[in-house]
Amino acid sequence: HDHKPATKLANAWLAHVPFVGGTDSAYASEGRDGINYLACRSKEDFVRHLKHLKANPEFRQKMVEAGKKEGKRHTIQAHTQRWI
């Protein structure tokens, strides 16, 4: 997925919510599984991740904070500066 951006991941970071998604290479190249997003390989993984986020608010908040830092690279201003 070198030509396809990880838009869903970036949008989650900008919205300050944890991202739980697939194993797309775009996500892996932009983020860090278990740090600022959670990758799922199956429906069971998805359910397990959601339960973990619900049961562990501190972990959830750490993911949100890590995503906020990464999200700064995906603001309109950051993209504009790169284009300039």
Backbone hydrogen bonds in HBPLUS format (Angstrom, degrees):
<---DONOR---> <-ACCEPTOR-->    atom                        ^
c    i                          cat <-CA-CA->   ^        H-A-AA   ^      H-
h    n   atom  resd res      DA  || num        DHA   H-A  angle D-A-AA Bond
n    s   type  num  typ     dist DA aas  dist angle  dist       angle   num
A0004-LYS N   A0001-HIS O   3.11 MM   3  5.08 156.5  2.17 104.5 111.8     1
A0010-ALA N   A0006-ALA O   3.01 MM   4  6.33 166.5  2.03 158.7 162.6     2
A0011-ASN N   A0007-THR O   2.84 MM   4  5.99 160.9  1.87 154.3 159.7     3
A0012-ALA N   A0008-LYS O   3.04 MM   4  6.23 149.7  2.14 141.3 148.8     4
A0013-TRP N   A0009-LEU O   3.02 MM   4  6.37 158.3  2.07 152.0 157.9     5
A0014-LEU N   A0010-ALA O   2.92 MM   4  6.20 161.7  1.95 152.3 157.2     6
A0015-ALA N   A0011-ASN O   2.90 MM   4  6.05 138.1  2.08 139.2 150.6     7
A0016-HIS N   A0012-ALA O   2.98 MM   4  6.07 109.5  2.49 136.7 153.3     8
A0017-VAL N   A0012-ALA O   3.08 MM   5  5.35 171.6  2.09 148.9 151.4     9
A0016-HIS N   A0013-TRP O   3.08 MM   3  5.02 153.0  2.15 100.2 108.6    10
A0038-LEU N   A0019-PHE O   2.84 MM  19  6.24 155.9  1.90 157.9 165.9    11
A0021-GLY N   A0038-LEU O   2.96 MM  17  6.39 155.0  2.03 163.4 171.5    12
A0040-CYS N   A0021-GLY O   2.63 MM  19  5.77 140.2  1.78 153.0 166.7    13
A0027-TYR N   A0024-ASP O   3.16 MM   3  5.42 124.2  2.49 101.1 113.3    14
A0028-ALA N   A0024-ASP O   3.24 MM   4  6.61 162.0  2.27 148.4 153.1    15
A0029-SER N   A0025-SER O   2.88 MM   4  6.04 145.1  2.00 145.4 154.4    16
A0030-GLU N   A0026-ALA O   3.17 MM   4  6.29 138.9  2.35 139.5 149.0    17
A0030-GLU N   A0027-TYR O   3.23 MM   3  5.26 130.7  2.49  96.5 109.1    18
A0031-GLY N   A0027-TYR O   2.76 MM   4  5.70 166.1  1.78 159.9 164.1    19
A0035-ILE N   A0032-ARG O   2.86 MM   3  5.35 158.5  1.91 136.9 141.0    20
A0036-ASN N   A0032-ARG O   3.01 MM   4  5.67 160.2  2.05 150.6 157.0    21
A0034-GLY N   A0037-TYR O   2.68 MM   3  5.75 155.8  1.74 166.0 174.8    22
A0046-PHE N   A0042-SER O   3.15 MM   4  6.50 158.2  2.20 145.9 151.0    23
A0047-VAL N   A0043-LYS O   3.06 MM   4  6.38 164.2  2.09 154.0 156.5    24
A0048-ARG N   A0044-GLU O   2.91 MM   4  6.07 163.2  1.94 150.2 155.5    25
A0049-HIS N   A0045-ASP O   2.82 MM   4  6.04 160.4  1.86 155.7 160.6    26
A0050-LEU N   A0046-PHE O   3.01 MM   4  6.28 161.5  2.04 151.9 156.7    27
A0051-LYS N   A0047-VAL O   2.96 MM   4  6.18 163.0  1.99 152.7 157.3    28
A0052-HIS N   A0048-ARG O   2.92 MM   4  6.11 154.9  1.98 146.4 153.8    29
A0053-LEU N   A0049-HIS O   2.92 MM   4  6.16 160.5  1.96 152.3 156.9    30
A0054-LYS N   A0050-LEU O   2.99 MM   4  6.19 157.1  2.04 148.0 154.3    31
A0055-ALA N   A0051-LYS O   2.92 MM   4  6.06 158.5  1.96 149.6 155.3    32
A0056-ASN N   A0052-HIS O   2.97 MM   4  5.89 129.2  2.24 143.2 154.9    33
A0060-ARG N   A0056-ASN O   3.03 MM   4  6.34 164.6  2.05 156.6 161.5    34
A0061-GLN N   A0057-PRO O   2.91 MM   4  6.07 159.9  1.96 143.4 148.4    35
A0062-LYS N   A0058-GLU O   2.96 MM   4  6.23 153.0  2.04 145.8 153.2    36
A0063-MET N   A0059-PHE O   2.95 MM   4  6.29 154.1  2.02 151.8 158.8    37
A0064-VAL N   A0060-ARG O   2.96 MM   4  6.28 156.8  2.01 150.9 157.6    38
A0065-GLU N   A0061-GLN O   2.87 MM   4  6.10 164.2  1.89 152.6 156.4    39
A0066-ALA N   A0062-LYS O   2.94 MM   4  6.11 159.8  1.98 146.8 152.5    40
A0067-GLY N   A0063-MET O   2.89 MM   4  6.07 153.6  1.96 146.4 154.2    41
A0068-LYS N   A0064-VAL O   2.85 MM   4  6.14 148.0  1.95 149.5 158.6    42
A0069-LYS N   A0065-GLU O   3.24 MM   4  6.55 156.7  2.29 147.3 151.5    43
A0070-GLU N   A0066-ALA O   3.23 MM   4  6.57 159.4  2.28 145.0 150.1    44
A0071-GLY N   A0067-GLY O   2.72 MM   4  5.85 150.2  1.81 150.3 160.0    45
A0073-ARG N   A0070-GLU O   3.04 MM   3  5.86 157.9  2.09 122.3 127.6    46
A0074-HIS N   A0071-GLY O   2.83 MM   3  5.22 160.8  1.87 116.0 122.6    47
A0079-HIS N   A0075-THR O   3.00 MM   4  6.29 164.9  2.03 155.5 159.0    48
A0080-THR N   A0076-ILE O   2.90 MM   4  6.06 159.5  1.94 150.3 156.6    49
A0081-GLN N   A0077-GLN O   2.99 MM   4  6.20 160.9  2.03 148.9 153.2    50
A0082-ARG N   A0078-ALA O   3.12 MM   4  6.39 153.9  2.19 145.2 151.9    51
A0083-TRP N   A0079-HIS O   2.98 MM   4  6.25 155.3  2.04 151.0 157.8    52
A0084-ILE N   A0080-THR O   2.94 MM   4  6.20 152.9  2.01 151.0 158.7    53
